Amino acid sequence: MKQLLLVVCTLAMVSCSWIKDDTDDCPNGFWLQLHYTYNILDVEAVTRYVQDAYVFIYDAEGNYVKQIYATPEQLNANHHRVRVEGLPEGDYQFVVWSGIGNNKYAISGDTRTIDDFRLSLSGNKTECADNLPDLYHGALVNVHYDDSYAIHDVEMMKNTNQLACLIVSVDENAWINPDEYTLKVVSANGTMDAFNQLTSDVETTYKPFEQGEVTFEDADYGELQGIVFNLKTLRLMSDQDSRIILEKNSGSSDQVLFNISLPEYIGMMGTLYTNLGREIGVQEYLDRQDFYTVVFYLSSDLDQLLQLSVNNWRIRANHHLKL
């Protein structure tokens, strides 16, 4: 029996060596395994949404070492793993971004120290009306690198949000002229650091990348006509008072119909409902949810906000809205 076991082990070793030389199927190398489960469904969706990966590598003291880019083809071939090689043995920090390879985003400070890293809208924009490419972030700190086989999990977080904002009247006979209304989101969230934290108090104004008339059936008010505005913003923070503002263009001046806090009313939904089956905090909800349908109900004379709904949850009482 001992001889048989020795023969089996010897054959396994020879087989593994042969496979490594030929097809490289034996486990080897240092890998970063990307995941995207931090979504409202709490399911693994990395293969569907995370299309590429830029890995910025820093040493234990935060000094820049090098950058790796994994193409969509490489990610798919390696089950969304990124191989890291050619580093001296030691401790490292890894910052991963996906979706930055376009002219909508700009990177600075990436070749200095990890504290210098900044990602922002290209051109340091203070106004953005773009359908921003989806952006994802992940990071690992104090990870030991050597020649042994290792897989380290990197949980990605989505940093872009789309809002479909509908402006309607509670009066089904009212008609809202699309040319008379403008909607925008104002937030100081245009720049992030290596750890996905906001780093600037400069406000960015997000405007719709598309808009048009819409008709839909409302459970309470019947068929309503209105305007739909589609906007994309960067990460929303519970401690950052991002504002959504609707203005009515009336002659030489604009009338502000409402100016309300996005985190307060969107984040409130996390305490009411989640597909995770539990109540979650405002910031977790803002980070997990990436698409919002927000309906703003105006009075019959189109001059006052009466109520709103966020992803089908309605805030009815007018005194609950802090305009």
C-alpha positions as CSV (number, residue, x, y, z in Angstrom):
1,M,0.0,0.0,0.0
2,K,2.8,2.4,0.9
3,Q,4.4,1.7,-2.5
4,L,1.2,2.4,-4.3
5,L,0.7,5.7,-2.5
6,L,4.3,6.7,-3.4
7,V,3.7,5.9,-7.0
8,V,0.4,8.0,-7.1
9,C,2.1,11.0,-5.4
10,T,5.1,10.7,-7.8
11,L,2.8,10.6,-10.9
12,A,0.8,13.6,-9.5
13,M,4.0,15.7,-9.1
14,V,5.2,14.7,-12.6
15,S,1.8,15.5,-14.1
16,C,1.6,18.9,-12.4
17,S,5.1,19.8,-13.6
18,W,4.2,18.7,-17.1
19,I,0.9,20.7,-17.1
20,K,2.6,23.8,-15.8
21,D,5.1,23.7,-18.6
22,D,2.5,23.0,-21.2
23,T,-0.9,24.6,-20.3
24,D,0.0,26.3,-17.0
25,D,-3.1,24.8,-15.3
26,C,-1.5,24.1,-11.9
27,P,-2.2,26.8,-9.2
28,N,0.5,29.3,-9.2
29,G,1.1,33.0,-8.9
30,F,-0.3,36.0,-6.9
31,W,-3.9,36.9,-7.9
32,L,-6.4,39.6,-7.1
33,Q,-9.9,38.1,-7.4
34,L,-12.5,40.8,-8.2
35,H,-16.0,40.6,-6.8
36,Y,-19.1,42.8,-7.1
37,T,-21.6,41.6,-4.6
38,Y,-22.0,45.0,-2.9
39,N,-25.2,45.7,-4.7
40,I,-28.9,45.9,-3.7
41,L,-29.5,42.3,-4.7
42,D,-26.4,41.1,-2.8
43,V,-25.4,38.8,-5.7
44,E,-22.2,38.2,-7.5
45,A,-22.3,40.4,-10.6
46,V,-18.7,41.1,-11.4
47,T,-18.6,39.3,-14.8
48,R,-21.6,41.3,-16.0
49,Y,-20.6,44.8,-14.8
50,V,-16.8,45.1,-14.1
51,Q,-15.3,45.2,-17.6
52,D,-11.7,46.0,-17.0
53,A,-9.3,46.8,-14.1
54,Y,-6.6,49.3,-13.4
55,V,-4.5,48.2,-10.4
56,F,-2.3,50.8,-8.7
57,I,0.3,49.2,-6.5
58,Y,2.0,50.9,-3.5
59,D,4.4,49.6,-0.9
60,A,3.7,49.4,2.8
61,E,4.7,53.1,3.3
62,G,2.3,54.2,0.5
63,N,5.0,54.8,-2.2
64,Y,4.0,54.2,-5.8
65,V,5.5,51.0,-7.3
66,K,3.7,50.3,-10.6
67,Q,0.4,50.0,-12.4
68,I,-1.2,47.0,-14.0
69,Y,-4.0,47.0,-16.6
70,A,-6.2,44.0,-17.2
71,T,-8.2,44.1,-20.4
72,P,-11.8,42.8,-20.7
73,E,-10.4,39.8,-22.5
74,Q,-7.9,39.1,-19.8
75,L,-10.4,39.4,-17.0
76,N,-12.8,37.0,-18.8
77,A,-10.1,34.5,-19.5
78,N,-8.9,34.5,-15.8
79,H,-12.4,34.4,-14.1
80,H,-12.0,38.1,-13.2
81,R,-8.6,37.6,-11.6
82,V,-5.7,40.0,-12.1
83,R,-2.2,38.5,-11.8
84,V,0.4,40.4,-10.0
85,E,4.1,39.5,-10.6
86,G,7.6,40.9,-10.6
87,L,7.5,42.5,-7.1
88,P,10.1,42.0,-4.4
89,E,8.7,40.1,-1.5
90,G,7.1,42.4,1.0
91,D,3.8,44.1,2.1
92,Y,1.8,46.1,-0.5
93,Q,-1.4,48.1,-1.0
94,F,-3.5,47.7,-4.0
95,V,-6.0,50.2,-5.4
96,V,-8.3,48.9,-8.2
97,W,-10.5,51.0,-10.5
98,S,-12.7,49.9,-13.3
99,G,-14.2,52.2,-16.0
100,I,-11.6,55.0,-16.0
101,G,-10.1,54.3,-19.4
102,N,-12.0,57.1,-21.2
103,N,-12.1,60.9,-21.5
104,K,-14.7,61.4,-18.8
105,Y,-12.3,60.7,-15.8
106,A,-8.9,62.0,-14.9
107,I,-6.2,60.5,-12.6
108,S,-3.6,62.6,-10.8
109,G,-0.9,61.8,-8.2
110,D,-1.0,58.1,-9.1
111,T,2.8,57.9,-9.5
112,R,3.7,59.5,-6.2
113,T,2.2,58.3,-2.9
114,I,-1.1,56.6,-2.2
115,D,-2.2,59.8,-0.3
116,D,-1.6,61.8,-3.5
117,F,-4.0,59.7,-5.6
118,R,-7.0,61.6,-7.0
119,L,-9.7,60.6,-9.4
120,S,-12.0,63.3,-10.7
121,L,-14.1,64.3,-13.6
122,S,-11.8,65.2,-16.6
123,G,-10.9,68.9,-16.8
124,N,-11.8,69.4,-13.2
125,K,-15.4,70.1,-14.4
126,T,-17.8,71.9,-12.2
127,E,-20.6,71.1,-14.6
128,C,-21.4,67.7,-16.1
129,A,-24.2,66.7,-18.5
130,D,-22.6,63.4,-19.5
131,N,-23.9,59.9,-19.4
132,L,-20.9,58.9,-17.2
133,P,-19.3,55.5,-17.8
134,D,-19.9,53.1,-14.9
135,L,-17.2,53.4,-12.3
136,Y,-16.1,50.8,-9.8
137,H,-13.5,50.9,-6.9
138,G,-11.8,48.4,-4.7
139,A,-8.8,48.4,-2.4
140,L,-6.6,46.1,-0.3
141,V,-4.1,47.2,2.3
142,N,-1.2,45.4,4.1
143,V,-1.1,42.4,1.8
144,H,2.0,40.2,1.8
145,Y,3.4,39.3,-1.6
146,D,5.8,36.4,-2.3
147,D,6.2,33.6,-4.8
148,S,3.7,31.3,-3.2
149,Y,0.3,30.7,-4.8
150,A,-2.3,33.1,-3.4
151,I,-5.7,34.6,-4.3
152,H,-6.8,37.8,-2.5
153,D,-10.4,38.9,-2.8
154,V,-11.1,42.5,-3.8
155,E,-14.7,43.7,-3.3
156,M,-15.7,46.4,-5.8
157,M,-18.1,49.2,-5.2
158,K,-20.0,51.1,-7.8
159,N,-19.3,54.8,-7.8
160,T,-21.9,56.1,-10.4
161,N,-25.6,56.5,-9.9
162,Q,-28.3,57.1,-12.5
163,L,-31.5,59.0,-11.6
164,A,-34.6,58.9,-13.7
165,C,-36.5,61.9,-12.4
166,L,-40.1,62.4,-13.5
167,I,-41.9,65.7,-13.0
168,V,-45.7,65.3,-13.1
169,S,-48.8,67.0,-11.7
170,V,-51.4,65.4,-9.4
171,D,-53.9,66.9,-11.9
172,E,-54.2,64.5,-14.8
173,N,-55.4,67.4,-17.0
174,A,-52.4,69.5,-16.3
175,W,-49.8,69.8,-19.1
176,I,-46.1,70.4,-18.2
177,N,-44.2,72.2,-20.9
178,P,-40.7,70.6,-21.1
179,D,-39.2,73.9,-22.2
180,E,-40.2,75.6,-18.9
181,Y,-38.4,73.4,-16.4
182,T,-34.8,72.5,-15.7
183,L,-33.5,70.0,-13.2
184,K,-30.0,69.6,-11.7
185,V,-28.1,67.9,-8.9
186,V,-25.5,69.9,-7.0
187,S,-22.9,68.0,-4.9
188,A,-19.3,68.4,-3.8
189,N,-18.5,64.8,-5.0
190,G,-16.4,65.4,-8.1
191,T,-13.0,64.1,-6.7
192,M,-12.2,60.9,-4.8
193,D,-9.0,59.6,-3.2
194,A,-7.4,56.1,-3.4
195,F,-9.8,54.8,-0.7
196,N,-13.0,56.2,-2.4
197,Q,-13.5,59.1,-0.1
198,L,-14.4,62.6,-1.3
199,T,-11.6,65.1,-1.1
200,S,-12.9,68.4,-2.4
201,D,-15.6,70.9,-1.3
202,V,-15.9,72.3,-4.8
203,E,-19.5,71.7,-6.0
204,T,-20.3,69.9,-9.2
205,T,-23.5,70.6,-11.0
206,Y,-24.9,67.5,-12.7
207,K,-27.4,68.2,-15.6
208,P,-29.5,65.7,-17.6
209,F,-27.8,63.9,-20.4
210,E,-31.2,63.4,-21.9
211,Q,-34.8,64.5,-21.2
212,G,-38.2,64.4,-22.8
213,E,-41.9,64.1,-22.3
214,V,-43.4,61.1,-20.6
215,T,-46.8,59.6,-19.9
216,F,-47.3,57.0,-17.3
217,E,-50.1,55.3,-15.3
218,D,-50.1,56.3,-11.6
219,A,-52.0,54.1,-9.1
220,D,-53.4,57.2,-7.3
221,Y,-53.9,59.8,-10.0
222,G,-54.4,57.9,-13.2
223,E,-52.6,58.7,-16.4
224,L,-50.2,61.5,-15.9
225,Q,-48.1,63.6,-18.4
226,G,-44.8,65.1,-17.4
227,I,-41.1,65.3,-18.1
228,V,-38.4,62.8,-17.5
229,F,-34.8,63.9,-16.8
230,N,-32.0,61.3,-16.8
231,L,-28.8,62.2,-14.9
232,K,-25.6,60.4,-13.9
233,T,-23.7,61.4,-10.7
234,L,-20.6,60.2,-8.9
235,R,-20.8,58.6,-5.4
236,L,-23.5,60.0,-3.1
237,M,-22.5,60.3,0.6
238,S,-24.8,60.4,3.6
239,D,-22.8,63.2,5.2
240,Q,-22.6,65.2,2.0
241,D,-25.7,67.3,1.4
242,S,-26.2,66.7,-2.3
243,R,-29.2,68.8,-3.5
244,I,-31.7,68.1,-6.3
245,I,-33.2,71.3,-7.7
246,L,-36.1,72.0,-10.0
247,E,-36.5,75.4,-11.5
248,K,-39.3,76.9,-13.5
249,N,-38.2,79.3,-16.2
250,S,-40.6,82.2,-16.0
251,G,-39.5,85.1,-18.1
252,S,-36.4,86.9,-17.0
253,S,-36.0,84.9,-13.7
254,D,-36.1,81.3,-12.6
255,Q,-38.5,80.2,-9.9
256,V,-37.1,77.4,-7.6
257,L,-39.9,74.9,-7.1
258,F,-37.9,72.7,-4.8
259,N,-34.4,72.3,-3.5
260,I,-34.2,69.1,-1.4
261,S,-31.5,66.7,0.0
262,L,-30.9,63.6,-2.1
263,P,-29.2,61.5,0.6
264,E,-32.0,62.3,3.1
265,Y,-34.9,61.2,0.9
266,I,-33.2,58.5,-1.3
267,G,-31.3,57.1,1.7
268,M,-34.5,56.9,3.7
269,M,-35.6,54.1,1.5
270,G,-32.9,51.8,3.0
271,T,-34.7,51.9,6.3
272,L,-38.0,50.9,4.6
273,Y,-37.0,48.1,2.2
274,T,-34.1,46.2,0.8
275,N,-33.8,43.0,-1.1
276,L,-31.2,41.9,1.5
277,G,-34.1,41.2,3.8
278,R,-32.9,43.6,6.5
279,E,-32.9,47.3,7.3
280,I,-29.6,49.0,6.2
281,G,-28.1,52.3,6.9
282,V,-28.3,55.3,4.6
283,Q,-24.7,55.1,3.3
284,E,-24.9,51.3,2.7
285,Y,-28.1,51.9,0.7
286,L,-26.6,54.7,-1.3
287,D,-23.6,52.5,-2.1
288,R,-25.5,49.4,-3.0
289,Q,-28.3,51.0,-5.0
290,D,-27.2,52.5,-8.3
291,F,-30.5,53.3,-10.1
292,Y,-33.3,55.5,-8.8
293,T,-36.7,56.4,-10.2
294,V,-37.8,59.5,-8.5
295,V,-41.2,61.0,-9.2
296,F,-42.0,64.5,-8.1
297,Y,-45.7,65.4,-7.9
298,L,-46.5,69.1,-8.4
299,S,-49.7,70.8,-7.5
300,S,-52.4,71.5,-10.1
301,D,-51.0,75.0,-10.7
302,L,-47.5,73.5,-11.2
303,D,-46.0,75.8,-8.6
304,Q,-45.6,73.6,-5.6
305,L,-44.1,70.2,-4.7
306,L,-46.7,68.1,-2.9
307,Q,-45.0,64.7,-2.6
308,L,-42.4,62.4,-4.1
309,S,-41.7,58.8,-4.5
310,V,-38.3,57.0,-4.7
311,N,-38.3,53.5,-6.3
312,N,-42.0,53.3,-5.7
313,W,-41.9,54.3,-2.0
314,R,-44.0,57.5,-1.6
315,I,-43.5,60.3,0.8
316,R,-47.0,61.7,1.0
317,A,-47.1,64.3,3.7
318,N,-46.1,67.7,2.5
319,H,-44.7,68.8,5.8
320,H,-42.1,66.0,5.6
321,L,-40.4,67.6,2.6
322,K,-37.8,70.2,3.6
323,L,-37.9,72.4,0.6
